[in-house]
Amino acid sequence: MKKNNQTNYVAAGIAIGTGIGATIGVAMENLAIGIPLGVAIGAGIGFVLKEKKRTR
């Protein structure tokens, strides 16, 4: 059950990050940079959320 929860946070973070990245990419007119950047940010957010939940 814990594993499923962890992957959920990371997946949610990546999904959010992809949206952010697409927005950045459109603004910069360079999706090749924006989307990977957003995915990286999203994975980071998901990981942080996962860690916060665990330490509580």
Protein Blocks (a to p, Z undefined) as FASTA:
>chain_A
ZZmmmmmmmmmmmmmmmmmmmmmmmmnopaklmmmmmmmmmmmmmmmmmmmmmmZZ
